[in-house]
Amino acid sequence: MRGRKQLDESTDRWSRADWWGVVLDSPDPRRLLHYYSDLLGWEVSKVDDSGGACAPRDGVAYLSTQLSPDYVRPTWPNADGAQQMLLHLDFEVSDLDAAVAHAVELGGVLADFQPQDDVRVVLDPDGHPFCLYVGA
């Protein structure tokens, strides 16, 4: 990408300037951040009442949450006239049943509508859908 440094993995991750991430709106960004941190086993690197970020222990990708007091939960599946999802996250897992159970134990909800036999759609505590799937 133009205007972006391309650094190699030999550079200390905290010195790199090529971080990228996804930011999710939430009426309670602290709760949502800890949901994903616990789900993924990622470190929380910063958090306050306006939001925060978590990331794996290596690499330069992160997941962030930000305060959105007027947040409207998306519907899944999409429905005419209802708030639609703007994106969804995908996570590859090795044991689909165990991953779903963990996501639900932490506060997620298994969606009623499941479009594929080998993928499970889970709704996080704020209703953002994400997919758990077993890789090939």
C-alpha positions in Angstrom: 0.0 0.0 0.0 1.4 3.4 -0.8 2.2 5.6 2.2 2.8 2.6 4.4 6.1 1.1 5.5 6.7 -2.5 4.7 8.8 -4.0 7.5 10.0 -7.6 7.8 9.4 -9.8 10.8 13.0 -9.3 12.1 11.9 -5.8 13.4 10.5 -5.9 16.9 6.7 -5.9 16.6 6.4 -2.8 18.9 8.7 -0.9 16.7 6.9 -1.7 13.5 4.7 0.8 11.7 2.6 -1.6 9.6 -0.1 -2.6 12.1 -3.6 -3.3 10.8 -6.8 -4.3 12.4 -10.6 -4.4 12.6 -12.6 -2.1 14.8 -16.0 -3.2 16.2 -18.6 -0.7 17.5 -20.1 -1.5 20.8 -22.3 0.1 23.5 -19.9 -1.6 26.0 -16.5 -1.8 24.3 -14.7 -3.0 27.4 -17.0 -6.1 27.7 -16.7 -6.9 24.0 -12.9 -6.5 24.0 -12.6 -9.0 26.9 -15.0 -11.4 25.1 -12.7 -11.6 22.1 -9.5 -11.5 24.2 -10.8 -14.5 26.2 -12.1 -16.3 23.1 -8.9 -16.0 21.1 -6.4 -16.0 23.9 -5.1 -12.6 22.7 -3.4 -10.0 24.9 -5.3 -6.8 25.8 -2.8 -4.0 25.0 -4.9 -1.1 25.9 -8.4 -0.5 27.3 -10.5 2.3 28.7 -14.2 3.2 28.6 -13.9 4.4 25.0 -12.5 1.1 23.7 -9.4 -1.0 23.5 -7.4 -3.4 21.5 -6.3 -7.0 21.7 -3.8 -8.9 19.6 -2.0 -12.2 19.3 1.5 -12.4 20.9 3.1 -12.2 17.5 2.4 -10.3 14.3 0.9 -6.9 13.7 -2.8 -7.5 13.4 -5.3 -6.5 16.1 -9.0 -6.4 17.0 -10.3 -3.2 18.5 -13.6 -2.1 20.0 -14.9 1.5 20.2 -17.7 3.1 22.1 -20.8 3.6 20.1 -23.7 4.6 22.4 -26.2 4.5 19.5 -25.1 1.1 18.4 -27.9 -1.0 16.8 -27.5 -4.8 16.8 -27.4 -6.3 13.3 -29.8 -9.0 12.3 -28.6 -12.4 11.2 -29.4 -13.4 8.6 -30.0 -10.0 6.9 -33.6 -8.9 6.8 -35.3 -6.1 4.8 -35.6 -2.9 6.9 -33.4 -4.2 9.7 -29.9 -3.2 10.7 -27.6 -5.3 8.5 -24.1 -6.6 9.4 -21.3 -4.6 7.8 -18.7 -7.3 8.1 -18.1 -10.6 9.9 -15.0 -12.2 11.3 -13.8 -15.7 10.3 -11.8 -17.9 12.7 -10.3 -21.3 11.7 -10.5 -23.9 14.4 -9.4 -27.5 14.7 -12.4 -28.7 16.8 -15.7 -27.0 15.7 -17.8 -28.3 18.6 -15.3 -27.3 21.2 -14.8 -23.8 19.7 -18.6 -23.2 19.5 -19.0 -24.4 23.1 -16.2 -22.0 24.3 -17.7 -19.0 22.3 -21.1 -19.7 23.9 -19.7 -20.2 27.4 -18.1 -16.8 27.2 -21.4 -15.1 26.3 -21.8 -15.7 22.5 -25.0 -17.1 21.0 -25.1 -19.8 18.3 -27.2 -18.3 15.5 -30.4 -20.0 14.6 -29.6 -19.8 10.9 -26.6 -21.8 9.9 -25.9 -21.5 6.1 -23.2 -24.3 5.9 -22.8 -27.7 7.5 -19.0 -27.1 8.2 -19.3 -23.6 9.5 -20.9 -22.2 12.6 -22.2 -18.7 12.9 -22.0 -17.3 16.4 -23.2 -13.9 17.6 -20.9 -12.1 20.0 -22.5 -10.3 23.0 -23.3 -7.3 20.9 -24.7 -9.4 18.0 -21.8 -9.1 15.6 -21.8 -12.4 13.7 -18.6 -14.3 13.3 -17.8 -17.7 11.7 -16.0 -20.6 13.1 -14.8 -23.2 10.6 -12.5 -26.2 10.3 -9.7 -25.7 7.7 -9.2 -28.1 4.9 
